[in-house]
Amino acid sequence: MSTCTHGRKILAALIAIGLMGDVIAAPSTNDQGSAPQSQDTASDQNSSSVQTSSKDKVKQLGGISVSANVQNVPPTAAYTQSLIDEDTIRNLSPGPTLTVQTMLNQQPSVFAYANGPNGVETTIYLRAFNSSQFSETFDGVALNDLFNGGVTNQAENRNNVLLIPGNLQTVEIYRGINNPAVNSYNSLGGTINFVPRQPDDTMGGSVGASYGSFKSWDYHGTFNTGDWNGIKQVFSFEHSASRGWIDNTGDHNNNFYWGLTYDFNDNNRLSNYLLFNNNKGFSPFNMPAPLQQQYGRNYQWPLSWTNSPIKDTNWMDIVDFKSKFSDDILFQNKFFFGRNDYLRTSFSNPLFQESATQPYGLEDTPSSFAFWLSNPNGPTYDPASVFGSVQNGTAYHFYGYTTKGVGDTPTLTLKLPQNEIVIGANATYGELYSREYWYGSAPVPKILGYNDTWDEHDRRTLTSFFAQDTISLFDNTLHLTPGVKYIYASTTDRDAVGIYYPIAGEVHDTEHFVSPTFGINYQIVDGLNVYASYGKNFKLPDISAYYGAFQTDANGNNTIAPPHVKPEYVQDYEIGVRYQQDGFSVAINGYRENFQNTFVTVTDPVTLLSTFTNGGSSRYQGGELQLQNNFGATAFGDFSAYFNYAHNQAKFTSSFTSDYAGTVNAGQPLAGVPQDLISAGFVWKYEGWRFNLDARFVGKQYVDQLYAGTPTASTIKPFAVVNLGVSDTIRLRDSGFGKQIRVGLNVDNLLNREYLNTAYTDTDYFGNSFIRGIIAPPRTITGSIDVDF
């Protein structure tokens, strides 16, 4: 014990030194049914939790996990899935580079990054699908933007953070189209379900803080009321701030969470989950590689040249009622609503625009064309007459994006001797107010018909009905999971006169689709199961597909061209095998997803009207391997390890022509998709100590042309990242100060690898091609302390 005490003193001293040095949706409310407890057994727990045996449950000491938690996917599951347990979430790095999306990087086929601290410009891919092509849900309610599909960084919403890891209990990852009780609207590549943090049975809480690289700091607190006449509540607050690893990208984030459960009796429960998040800072720019090489990897344009301050307020509430009429009948209803408000006023100095002496273009560049007065219907603002030149009069750019939504999802689960039937429906209504204005000074006036590029109000209603049956045969060795979902969508886009809109008007469109799924799982021997599944789904056109409806034809006549865009259709085929025995599990799968109706833009050669239409096809396919082993308690502590490998191939299977970049040929790979992803790591625990080492390898990625959005021959080279975490939890039972104290030290990107998060090809003033991108964070050191009471 003396050696252990001495080690704790050394660790505390190291953390103290680190703390002293210079060392952190809108809920669009899409459709989501209740996730099953397992494929063959339902339980009256949270509808989105995976059932585990009692031996797998986390033992808690004041809300902090102190023992290993190995939760395996139900062996009878007919689809490809995995999960992240509570112990992993509670011990994540508190550094500024980690978000609820980037924490998924250790899972198969997940590729995520944040371009700024506290989740700014977070981007995520699942099996090469971008964030608008798969679902992210919270307690089964979709977080995806109702109009532009993504969850974070969609439609230039650069810092629309809603969730942080402290809001979560576990995370469930479903890859592929999956069954209708899990998937959601636009769910082509899969569904990631974030399970809300649950209140504890006993009163208590914790407070903590962290400090680290880039002057990043954090303080947070959590309080549990315990069980009071069936009511349990948890409250948490967290404030995070950082100046960022890139110059001029400082950011602050505030997050509040309230979780409540009320058991009226043994058969009826009411739950409520409220999220509120506010983020404010500066967004990073895609910087020319020659400037990064000249001035350093953290170089960013000076604020006097250009800057982009961003502010986002995001909140969401879910009211979840569950009633168990009998052991065989369970009814559940989720009512949800929320709002996201994103505001940005960018500045681009006309004195430092692209020229012979400054050959690189700035983002949000002022206009060099007097098209402000080209529209006879407006807008009427003349930047040259007010500020002396068009460039001076368009130096400031305001962009606002506000969404709000409300929805309801009822489900009924029937447990029969050989069947478990889930029937459900959803109705979701959302509104979008998007606007953009230009001016020569700040604050930018927002006068409709005067200085607006656009000012639009959109509405979208989504409804669905689904039924799913899990059939158990031959003494529960064979499981069949047929399902079907009917989806109906109604979209309205209403625009005012603006730079891009010669006339005001409204365009409306409806879509509907029947999405079938089928899964089969067979147990060969105890612990060894094979499965196969099929699914078909579609993706609605983003709201941008409606923007080209308001046009002027070749004769100068204003007209509205109704949208004729068909959704993208995807067929998914999966096959896999999984083996689980005690603490060891291995899962192998292969998949293929065939796309039809890739969105393209076509210009009519007679009328010169540009419309979105369908053309081309593409294919995503690959395989995944997932290994986990919990060796259990030994004389040298508790040890667990994992290894994941994923090969994801995405390419066009037909040729088409881009108006900007020319022909895209069949066989050409999609950009931003690493073909090979490897992740591995282990956790060792001994007498309160916890040591984890995680590593991941990201293969080569092709990059897009900056403006065309089509892939080029340029690539981001492969890279590998290693992360280290060390902590010690000391019990303080007899001190009267608290129950325990935890001190930790995390080093992200331990080997200080240099690479780009994202990149594009561009051309300079002289027509020379170059790479423009945003660097990934360098080595990040963070010390933390938490007191549990």
SESE-231332 format. One record per residue (C-alpha): residue in one letter; x, y, z. Coordinates in steps of 0.5 Angstrom, whole numbers, padded with zeros to 4 digits, always signed. Layout:
# residues N
aXYZ;...
END
This chain:
# residues 789
m+0000+0000+0000;s+0006+0005+0001;t+0008+0004-0006;c+0001+0005-0009;t+0001+0012-0004;h+0007+0014-0007;g+0005+0013-0014;r-0001+0017-0012;k+0003+0023-0010;i+0007+0023-0016;l+0001+0023-0021;a-0002+0029-0017;a+0005+0032-0017;l+0005+0031-0025;i-0002+0034-0026;a-0001+0040-0021;i+0005+0041-0026;g+0001+0041-0032;l-0005+0045-0029;m+0000+0051-0028;g+0003+0050-0035;d+0001+0052-0042;v-0002+0045-0043;i-0020+0042-0048;a-0059+0040-0068;a-0063+0043-0067;p-0067+0038-0067;s-0070+0037-0073;t-0073+0031-0070;n-0074+0026-0075;d-0077+0019-0075;q-0075+0014-0070;g-0078+0008-0067;s-0076+0005-0060;a-0070+0001-0061;p-0071-0006-0058;q-0068-0009-0052;s-0065-0015-0056;q-0067-0019-0062;d-0071-0024-0058;t-0072-0021-0051;a-0076-0015-0049;s-0075-0012-0042;d-0078-0006-0039;q-0072-0002-0039;n-0070+0005-0043;s-0073+0003-0050;s-0066+0004-0053;s-0062+0000-0048;v-0059-0006-0050;q-0060-0012-0045;t-0054-0014-0041;s-0054-0020-0036;s-0053-0018-0029;k-0046-0020-0029;d-0044-0015-0034;k-0047-0009-0031;v-0043-0003-0028;k-0042-0003-0021;q-0042+0005-0019;l-0039+0009-0013;g-0042+0015-0013;g-0044+0015-0020;i-0036+0014-0023;s-0035+0007-0026;v-0030+0003-0022;s-0030-0003-0025;a-0030-0006-0032;n-0036-0006-0037;v-0037-0011-0042;q-0043-0011-0046;n-0044-0015-0052;v-0049-0015-0058;p-0054-0020-0057;p-0052-0026-0061;t-0059-0027-0064;a-0058-0020-0067;a-0060-0020-0075;y-0056-0014-0076;t-0049-0011-0076;q-0048-0007-0069;s-0044-0005-0063;l-0044-0001-0057;i-0040+0004-0053;d-0041+0002-0045;e-0041+0007-0039;d-0034+0006-0037;t-0031+0008-0043;i-0035+0015-0044;r-0034+0017-0036;n-0026+0016-0038;l-0026+0020-0044;s-0021+0025-0045;p-0023+0032-0043;g-0019+0035-0048;p-0022+0040-0053;t-0021+0036-0059;l-0026+0030-0057;t-0034+0031-0058;v-0039+0026-0058;q-0038+0024-0066;t-0030+0024-0065;m-0031+0019-0059;l-0034+0014-0064;n-0027+0014-0068;q-0025+0007-0064;q-0031+0004-0067;p-0031+0000-0074;s-0032+0004-0080;v-0033+0011-0076;f-0029+0017-0079;a-0030+0023-0075;y-0026+0030-0074;a-0027+0037-0071;n-0023+0043-0074;g-0024+0047-0068;p-0025+0046-0060;n-0031+0044-0057;g-0034+0041-0063;v-0033+0047-0068;e-0034+0044-0075;t-0035+0037-0073;t-0035+0032-0079;i-0037+0025-0079;y-0037+0019-0084;l-0040+0012-0082;r-0038+0007-0088;a-0037+0012-0092;f-0043+0015-0092;n-0043+0023-0090;s-0048+0025-0084;s-0054+0027-0088;q-0054+0020-0090;f-0054+0016-0084;s-0058+0018-0077;e-0056+0020-0070;t-0061+0020-0065;f-0062+0021-0058;d-0066+0017-0054;g-0069+0014-0061;v-0071+0021-0063;a-0067+0024-0069;l-0062+0029-0069;n-0061+0030-0076;d-0063+0037-0079;l-0070+0036-0082;f-0068+0040-0088;n-0060+0039-0090;g-0060+0032-0087;g-0053+0033-0082;v-0053+0033-0075;t-0047+0038-0074;n-0044+0043-0079;q-0049+0042-0084;a-0051+0048-0088;e-0045+0052-0086;n-0048+0051-0078;r-0041+0050-0076;n-0042+0050-0069;n-0049+0047-0067;v-0047+0043-0062;l-0052+0040-0058;l-0049+0033-0054;i-0043+0033-0050;p-0040+0026-0047;g-0043+0028-0040;n-0050+0027-0043;l-0049+0020-0045;q-0050+0013-0041;t-0048+0009-0047;v-0048+0009-0055;e-0051+0004-0060;i-0048+0004-0067;y-0052+0000-0072;r-0049+0000-0079;g-0053-0001-0085;i-0060+0000-0086;n-0063-0004-0081;n-0070-0006-0078;p-0075+0000-0078;a-0076+0000-0071;v-0069+0003-0070;n-0067+0007-0077;s-0070+0013-0079;y-0071+0018-0084;n-0065+0018-0089;s-0062+0013-0086;l-0058+0009-0091;g-0051+0008-0088;g-0054+0006-0081;t-0056+0009-0074;i-0052+0012-0068;n-0057+0012-0062;f-0054+0016-0056;v-0057+0013-0050;p-0059+0019-0045;r-0055+0019-0038;q-0060+0016-0033;p-0061+0019-0026;d-0058+0015-0020;d-0062+0011-0014;t-0058+0015-0009;m-0057+0022-0008;g-0050+0025-0009;g-0046+0028-0015;s-0039+0030-0017;v-0035+0037-0019;g-0029+0037-0023;a-0025+0041-0027;s-0019+0041-0033;y-0014+0045-0036;g-0009+0043-0041;s-0006+0045-0048;f-0008+0051-0052;k-0010+0055-0046;s-0016+0050-0045;w-0020+0049-0039;d-0027+0046-0036;y-0031+0046-0030;h-0037+0042-0029;g-0042+0039-0024;t-0047+0033-0023;f-0052+0032-0018;n-0057+0027-0017;t-0063+0027-0012;g-0064+0020-0011;d-0070+0016-0011;w-0076+0021-0008;n-0083+0017-0008;g-0081+0014-0015;i-0078+0021-0018;k-0070+0021-0020;q-0067+0027-0023;v-0060+0028-0025;f-0057+0035-0027;s-0051+0037-0030;f-0047+0043-0032;e-0041+0044-0036;h-0037+0050-0039;s-0031+0049-0043;a-0026+0054-0047;s-0020+0054-0051;r-0016+0059-0055;g-0016+0053-0060;w-0010+0049-0064;i-0010+0054-0070;d-0009+0062-0069;n-0015+0066-0068;t-0020+0060-0067;g-0022+0061-0059;d-0029+0058-0057;h-0033+0058-0051;n-0039+0052-0050;n-0044+0052-0044;n-0048+0045-0044;f-0054+0044-0039;y-0057+0037-0038;w-0063+0035-0034;g-0066+0028-0034;l-0072+0025-0030;t-0075+0019-0029;y-0082+0018-0025;d-0084+0011-0023;f-0092+0012-0022;n-0092+0004-0020;d-0089-0002-0023;n-0092-0002-0030;n-0092+0006-0031;r-0086+0011-0032;l-0085+0018-0035;s-0078+0020-0037;n-0076+0027-0039;y-0069+0029-0042;l-0068+0036-0043;l-0061+0039-0047;f-0059+0046-0048;n-0053+0048-0051;n-0050+0055-0053;n-0043+0056-0057;k-0039+0062-0059;g-0033+0063-0062;f-0029+0064-0069;s-0029+0058-0074;p-0023+0056-0078;f-0021+0057-0085;n-0019+0052-0090;m-0011+0055-0091;p-0007+0054-0097;a-0001+0049-0095;p+0004+0054-0098;l+0002+0059-0092;q+0002+0053-0087;q+0009+0051-0089;q+0012+0058-0089;y+0009+0061-0083;g+0007+0054-0079;r+0002+0049-0078;n-0003+0053-0074;y-0003+0059-0078;q-0009+0063-0080;w-0011+0069-0083;p-0010+0075-0079;l-0017+0078-0076;s-0016+0084-0079;w-0016+0081-0086;t-0022+0076-0085;n-0026+0073-0079;s-0032+0069-0078;p-0035+0070-0071;i-0040+0064-0070;k-0046+0063-0065;d-0051+0058-0064;t-0056+0056-0059;n-0059+0049-0059;w-0064+0046-0054;m-0068+0040-0055;d-0073+0036-0050;i-0076+0029-0050;v-0082+0027-0046;d-0082+0019-0046;f-0088+0015-0043;k-0088+0008-0042;s-0094+0003-0040;k-0094-0004-0039;f-0101-0007-0039;s-0099-0014-0038;d-0092-0018-0039;d-0094-0019-0046;i-0096-0012-0048;l-0092-0005-0047;f-0094+0002-0050;q-0089+0007-0051;n-0090+0015-0053;k-0085+0020-0054;f-0086+0027-0055;f-0081+0032-0057;f-0079+0039-0059;g-0073+0043-0060;r-0070+0049-0064;n-0063+0051-0066;d-0061+0058-0068;y-0054+0059-0072;l-0052+0066-0073;r-0045+0068-0077;t-0043+0075-0079;s-0036+0074-0083;f-0032+0080-0085;s-0027+0080-0091;n-0022+0086-0092;p-0022+0088-0099;l-0015+0091-0098;f-0013+0083-0098;q-0016+0080-0103;e-0013+0075-0108;s-0008+0079-0112;a-0001+0079-0115;t+0002+0080-0108;q-0003+0076-0105;p-0005+0070-0109;y-0009+0066-0105;g-0017+0067-0104;l-0020+0069-0098;e-0027+0066-0096;d-0033+0070-0096;t-0030+0074-0101;p-0033+0081-0103;s-0037+0081-0109;s-0033+0084-0115;f-0039+0084-0120;a-0045+0090-0119;f-0050+0084-0120;w-0054+0088-0114;l-0058+0092-0119;s-0058+0087-0125;n-0065+0084-0122;p-0071+0089-0124;n-0075+0087-0118;g-0069+0088-0113;p-0066+0088-0108;t-0065+0095-0109;y-0058+0096-0104;d-0053+0099-0109;p-0046+0098-0105;a-0042+0102-0109;s-0046+0109-0108;v-0046+0107-0101;f-0039+0105-0099;g-0035+0107-0106;s-0034+0100-0109;v-0038+0094-0109;q-0032+0091-0105;n-0033+0096-0100;g-0040+0095-0099;t-0040+0087-0099;a-0034+0086-0094;y-0039+0084-0088;h-0044+0078-0089;f-0049+0076-0085;y-0052+0069-0085;g-0057+0066-0080;y-0060+0059-0080;t-0066+0058-0075;t-0070+0051-0075;k-0075+0049-0070;g-0079+0042-0070;v-0084+0038-0066;g-0086+0031-0067;d-0089+0025-0063;t-0087+0017-0064;p-0092+0012-0061;t-0090+0005-0061;l-0093-0002-0059;t-0090-0008-0057;l-0093-0015-0057;k-0089-0021-0054;l-0092-0027-0056;p-0090-0035-0055;q-0085-0035-0061;n-0086-0027-0064;e-0084-0020-0061;i-0088-0015-0066;v-0087-0008-0065;i-0092-0003-0069;g-0090+0004-0069;a-0091+0011-0072;n-0088+0018-0073;a-0091+0025-0074;t-0085+0030-0075;y-0086+0038-0077;g-0081+0043-0078;e-0079+0050-0080;l-0073+0053-0083;y-0072+0060-0083;s-0065+0062-0087;r-0063+0068-0089;e-0056+0072-0092;y-0055+0079-0092;w-0049+0083-0095;y-0047+0090-0093;g-0041+0095-0092;s-0041+0095-0084;a-0043+0091-0078;p-0048+0090-0075;v-0051+0088-0082;p-0058+0091-0083;k-0063+0086-0085;i-0068+0089-0090;l-0072+0085-0094;g-0072+0087-0101;y-0066+0092-0100;n-0059+0088-0098;d-0061+0080-0098;t-0058+0075-0102;w-0064+0070-0100;d-0069+0070-0095;e-0073+0064-0095;h-0078+0060-0090;d-0079+0053-0091;r-0083+0047-0088;r-0083+0040-0088;t-0087+0035-0085;l-0085+0027-0085;t-0090+0022-0083;s-0088+0014-0082;f-0092+0008-0080;f-0088+0001-0079;a-0089-0006-0077;q-0083-0011-0075;d-0083-0018-0072;t-0078-0022-0069;i-0080-0029-0070;s-0076-0035-0066;l-0076-0042-0068;f-0073-0049-0067;d-0072-0048-0060;n-0069-0040-0061;t-0064-0042-0065;l-0067-0039-0071;h-0069-0032-0071;l-0073-0028-0077;t-0074-0021-0077;p-0078-0018-0083;g-0080-0011-0082;v-0083-0005-0087;k-0084+0002-0086;y-0088+0007-0090;i-0085+0014-0091;y-0089+0020-0093;a-0085+0027-0094;s-0088+0034-0096;t-0084+0040-0097;t-0085+0047-0098;d-0080+0052-0100;r-0082+0060-0100;d-0077+0065-0102;a-0077+0073-0102;v-0074+0077-0108;g-0066+0077-0107;i-0060+0076-0111;y-0061+0069-0113;y-0068+0070-0113;p-0071+0074-0119;i-0078+0073-0116;a-0082+0071-0110;g-0086+0065-0110;e-0087+0058-0107;v-0085+0051-0109;h-0088+0045-0106;d-0086+0037-0107;t-0089+0031-0104;e-0085+0024-0104;h-0087+0017-0101;f-0083+0011-0100;v-0084+0003-0098;s-0078+0001-0094;p-0077-0006-0093;t-0072-0010-0089;f-0071-0017-0087;g-0066-0021-0083;i-0064-0028-0081;n-0060-0030-0075;y-0058-0038-0074;q-0054-0041-0068;i-0049-0046-0071;v-0047-0048-0064;d-0047-0044-0057;g-0044-0037-0058;l-0043-0038-0065;n-0048-0034-0070;v-0049-0033-0077;y-0053-0027-0080;a-0055-0024-0086;s-0060-0018-0088;y-0063-0014-0093;g-0066-0007-0093;k-0068-0002-0098;n-0069+0006-0096;f-0069+0013-0099;k-0066+0019-0098;l-0070+0026-0099;p-0067+0031-0103;d-0064+0037-0099;i-0068+0043-0099;s-0062+0046-0104;a-0066+0042-0109;y-0071+0047-0109;y-0067+0053-0110;g-0067+0053-0117;a-0074+0053-0118;f-0074+0061-0118;q-0071+0063-0125;t-0071+0068-0131;d-0071+0064-0138;a-0067+0066-0144;n-0072+0071-0146;g-0072+0075-0139;n-0078+0072-0137;n-0079+0070-0130;t-0081+0063-0128;i-0082+0058-0123;a-0079+0051-0125;p-0082+0046-0121;p-0077+0041-0118;h-0077+0034-0121;v-0072+0031-0117;k-0073+0024-0115;p-0070+0021-0108;e-0063+0017-0108;y-0065+0010-0107;v-0061+0005-0104;q-0061-0003-0103;d-0057-0006-0097;y-0054-0013-0097;e-0051-0015-0091;i-0048-0022-0088;g-0044-0024-0082;v-0042-0028-0076;r-0041-0027-0069;y-0038-0031-0063;q-0038-0029-0056;q-0036-0033-0050;d-0035-0031-0043;g-0031-0024-0044;f-0029-0025-0051;s-0032-0024-0058;v-0031-0023-0065;a-0035-0021-0071;i-0034-0021-0078;n-0039-0018-0083;g-0039-0016-0091;y-0044-0011-0094;r-0046-0008-0101;e-0050-0002-0102;n-0052+0000-0109;f-0054+0007-0110;q-0059+0010-0116;n-0061+0017-0118;t-0055+0021-0115;f-0057+0028-0115;v-0054+0032-0121;t-0055+0039-0124;v-0057+0040-0131;t-0058+0046-0135;d-0063+0046-0141;p-0060+0048-0147;v-0066+0052-0150;t-0069+0056-0144;l-0062+0056-0140;l-0066+0054-0134;s-0062+0050-0129;t-0065+0044-0125;f-0063+0039-0120;t-0065+0032-0123;n-0062+0025-0122;g-0057+0021-0126;g-0051+0016-0125;s-0050+0011-0120;s-0045+0009-0114;r-0043+0003-0110;y-0041+0003-0103;q-0038-0004-0100;g-0033-0007-0095;g-0032-0011-0089;e-0031-0010-0082;l-0027-0014-0077;q-0029-0013-0069;l-0025-0017-0063;q-0026-0015-0056;n-0023-0019-0050;n-0024-0018-0043;f-0019-0022-0039;g-0022-0021-0032;a-0019-0020-0026;t-0012-0023-0025;a-0007-0022-0019;f-0004-0016-0024;g-0011-0012-0024;d-0017-0012-0029;f-0015-0012-0037;s-0019-0012-0043;a-0017-0010-0050;y-0020-0009-0057;f-0018-0009-0065;n-0022-0007-0071;y-0021-0007-0078;a-0026-0004-0083;h-0025-0003-0091;n-0030+0001-0094;q-0030+0003-0102;a-0034+0008-0105;k-0034+0009-0112;f-0038+0012-0118;t-0041+0006-0122;s-0043+0011-0128;s-0041+0017-0131;f-0043+0024-0131;t-0041+0031-0133;s-0040+0036-0128;d-0042+0044-0130;y-0035+0046-0127;a-0030+0040-0126;g-0032+0036-0133;t-0033+0029-0133;v-0033+0024-0127;n-0032+0017-0130;a-0035+0010-0127;g-0030+0007-0122;q-0027+0014-0120;p-0027+0014-0112;l-0031+0019-0108;a-0027+0024-0104;g-0026+0024-0096;v-0027+0016-0095;p-0021+0013-0092;q-0021+0006-0095;d-0018+0003-0089;l-0019+0004-0082;i-0016+0001-0076;s-0017+0002-0069;a-0014-0002-0063;g-0013-0001-0055;f-0013-0004-0048;v-0015-0002-0041;w-0011-0004-0035;k-0014-0003-0028;y-0011-0004-0021;e-0013-0002-0014;g-0016+0005-0017;w-0011+0006-0022;r-0013+0006-0030;f-0009+0006-0036;n-0011+0006-0043;l-0008+0006-0049;d-0012+0007-0056;a-0009+0008-0063;r-0012+0008-0070;f-0010+0008-0077;v-0013+0012-0083;g-0012+0010-0090;k-0011+0015-0096;q-0017+0020-0098;y-0018+0023-0104;v-0020+0030-0104;d-0025+0034-0108;q-0024+0041-0112;l-0026+0046-0107;y-0032+0049-0111;a-0034+0043-0116;g-0035+0038-0110;t-0032+0033-0115;p-0026+0028-0113;t-0019+0030-0116;a-0013+0026-0116;s-0010+0029-0110;t-0010+0025-0103;i-0009+0026-0096;k-0004+0021-0094;p-0005+0016-0089;f-0003+0017-0082;a-0004+0014-0075;v-0005+0017-0068;v-0004+0014-0061;n-0008+0017-0055;l-0006+0016-0048;g-0010+0016-0041;v-0008+0015-0034;s-0012+0016-0028;d-0012+0014-0020;t-0019+0014-0016;i-0018+0015-0009;r-0023+0013-0004;l-0024+0018+0002;r-0030+0014+0006;d-0027+0017+0012;s-0025+0024+0011;g-0032+0027+0011;f-0030+0031+0005;g-0033+0026+0000;k-0033+0019-0003;q-0027+0019-0008;i-0023+0023-0012;r-0020+0022-0019;v-0014+0025-0022;g-0013+0024-0029;l-0008+0026-0034;n-0009+0025-0042;v-0005+0026-0048;d-0008+0026-0055;n-0004+0025-0061;l+0002+0022-0056;l+0007+0022-0062;n+0005+0029-0065;r+0003+0027-0072;e+0002+0032-0077;y-0004+0031-0082;l-0010+0035-0085;n-0017+0034-0082;t-0020+0036-0089;a-0017+0038-0095;y-0019+0041-0102;t-0015+0043-0109;d-0016+0050-0111;t-0012+0055-0116;d-0008+0061-0114;y-0008+0068-0118;f-0003+0066-0123;g-0007+0059-0124;n-0003+0055-0120;s-0006+0049-0117;f-0005+0048-0109;i-0008+0044-0103;r-0012+0048-0098;g-0014+0045-0092;i-0015+0045-0084;i-0010+0042-0080;a-0011+0037-0074;p-0009+0038-0067;p-0002+0037-0065;r+0000+0033-0058;t-0005+0035-0053;i-0004+0035-0046;t-0010+0035-0041;g-0010+0034-0033;s-0016+0033-0029;i-0019+0033-0022;d-0026+0030-0020;v-0029+0030-0013;d-0035+0025-0012;f-0039+0026-0006;
END
